[in-house]
Amino acid sequence: MSQLEATIEDIKTIESLTMLTLTIKEKSLTMVSLELDSKIEVGKRVTLVCKPTSIALAKVGIDQNDISYSNQLEVEVLQLEKGNILSTLLLSFKGSILESIVTTKSIENMDLKKGSIVLALIKAHELSIGKILND
């Protein structure tokens, strides 16, 4: 499970749907949730979590406005373990470590290797709050 420490900057709720704007190391992220702990409020520091299979990858240089993923982080590939079907990558975003699992065919098509710089793409509904840090 990938984890990122973030600060809640804004909360918007319409009926049962809540959208949070968070910052992590000066980068804005968006999270959408159907259920939210009542302790969640603007200014709180939280740990965001997402599954490794929820982090897609794209090459840097594509027009980021042409991608529907709300959260786009420029990351460096720290480690790459290729399997027959799936590959696991450890990615660094300004010192925070993320794990991504994608098909080995995608890794080969993108010609990824240790040190490659790519975009980590995470849909807003794939993020969740694992823990409130300053409760």
N, C-alpha and C positions, 0 to 999 in steps of 0.2 A: 504494500500500500504506500503510495507516494504521499508525502506530507509537506505542507508549506505553511509557515507562520505568516499571518496577515492581520491587518487592522481593518475593522468595519468602518467605512466612510459614509455609507448611505443605505437606508432600508426603505423600500417601497412595497406596500401590500395592497393588493386588490382581491377582495373576497378571500379565498384560501391560498392564493399564490403570492409568494414573497420573492422579490429580487433584491439581492444585496450587491453593493459595490464595495470592493475591498482593495487594499493596496498591499503589495508585497515588494519591498525593495524598489520603491518608486514606480512600480508597474501596476496598473489598474486591472482588476479581475472582476468578473461577474459570476454570481451564483444564483440559481433559481431553486426554490424549495416549496413544497406543499405544506410541510410542517416545520415549524421553527420554535426552538426553546424560548420561553418567555424571558430568559436572562440575556438573550442576544440583543445588543443595542449598539448604537453608533459609538465608536471609540474603543470598543472591546477588542482585545487581541485574541485571536483564535488560531487553531490549527486546522487548516483545510486538508481534506484527504480525498484521494481518488484512486481507483483501481488502475493498475498498469495497462490493462487492456482498454482503458478509456482515454489514453493519451495517443493521439495520432501524430504523424510526423509529415512535414512538408519542407521542401527546399527553401532556403532563404533567397529572396530576390523576386519571388512571385508577388503580385499585387495583393497585399493582405486584405484589401477591401473586397476582393473577389472570393473570399473564404467565409463561410457561414459560421465558423467557430468563433464564439465570443472571446475566448481566452487564447492568446497567441504569445508564447514565450520563446525568445531566441535562446537556445541552449547549445551546449557543447557535449558531444558524445564522449563520455569518460571511459566506458567499457561496453563491449559488444560481444555477446555470446550467441553464436549462430547455431540453430538447430536444423533438423531436416525440414520442418514445416514452419516453426515459429522461432523468433529471435528475441532475446531480452537485451535492452539497452539501459545503461545507467547514464543519466543526463544531468548536467549541472546548469542551474539557473542562478547566477550570481552567488554561488556557494551552497545553494539549496539543492539537494539531490532528488531527482525524480526517476521513476522506473517506467519504462514503456515496453510493452510486448506487442510486436507486429509480425507479419509474415516475413519469412526469410526472403521470399521473392521480392517483396517491397524493398528490403535492405539492399539486395543485389541490384534492383532497378535504379535505386537512388545512389548507388555506389558509396554507401556509408561505411565509415571506418572510424577508429578512435581519433578524436580531434576534429571531426566534421562538425560544422555549425549548421543547425537546422531549426525549424520552428516546431515547438511542441504545441499541439492543438488540443484544447480541452473544452468540450461543450459545457455551457453554464449549468445544465442539470446533472452533469457528472461529478460536480464538486459537492462536498458536504462538509459540515463542521464536525470535526472529531472531538474537539475539546475547547473550552473557553479558558484562556491562559490567565486573565486577570479578573477572575470572578470575585 
